[in-house]
Amino acid sequence: MPHPESGGVAQLRGELSDLLSLPLEESDYALALSELGMEVDPPAPFGPGAWLSELVSQLRTAG
């Protein structure tokens, strides 16, 4: 039986991957995080883009 959140995880992973494929600056990633409602700073040592990349990587192993 599939995990009930597996579709949501796959969708989030896809959305973040699409965002990362755009030619954006770090400030643009910070704005995107804000627009998504993520009102926290990325954990050290990550900038917004690196944090998004790390999230996608972790979602690949989780999903």
C-alpha positions as a printed Julia matrix, in Angstrom:
63×3 Matrix{Float64}:
  0.0    0.0     0.0
  1.52   3.37   -0.99
  2.32   5.89    1.69
 -0.55   8.44    1.83
  1.82  11.38    1.44
  3.89   9.9    -1.39
  1.9   11.82   -4.06
  2.38  15.08   -2.17
  6.09  14.43   -1.71
  6.49  13.68   -5.41
  4.58  16.84   -6.32
  6.67  19.0    -3.96
  9.88  17.45   -5.29
  8.75  18.21   -8.86
  7.74  21.77   -8.04
 11.05  22.5    -6.31
 13.01  20.87   -9.15
 11.14  23.07  -11.64
 11.95  26.15   -9.55
 15.62  25.2    -9.39
 15.77  24.71  -13.16
 15.02  28.4   -13.71
 17.97  30.77  -14.2
 17.47  32.65  -10.92
 19.78  34.57   -8.6
 19.98  33.77   -4.88
 17.8   36.79   -4.12
 15.14  35.36   -6.46
 15.2   32.05   -4.58
 14.81  33.96   -1.31
 11.77  35.73   -2.76
 10.34  32.42   -3.97
 10.73  30.92   -0.48
  8.92  33.91    0.95
  6.11  33.58   -1.61
  5.78  29.91   -0.67
  5.22  30.96    2.92
  8.57  29.71    4.2
  9.25  32.59    6.54
 12.45  31.2     8.02
 16.03  31.66    6.94
 17.79  28.63    5.46
 19.89  26.81    8.04
 23.63  27.55    8.01
 25.63  27.06    5.82
 22.93  27.08    3.11
 21.74  29.97    1.01
 18.21  29.8    -0.38
 19.17  28.01   -3.61
 21.42  25.5    -1.88
 18.75  24.82    0.72
 16.17  24.13   -1.99
 18.62  21.75   -3.66
 19.16  19.98   -0.36
 15.4   19.68    0.19
 14.96  18.1    -3.25
 17.77  15.66   -2.48
 16.19  14.69    0.83
 12.75  14.35   -0.76
 14.22  11.97   -3.36
 15.35   9.64   -0.59
 12.09  10.05    1.35
  9.74   9.5    -1.55
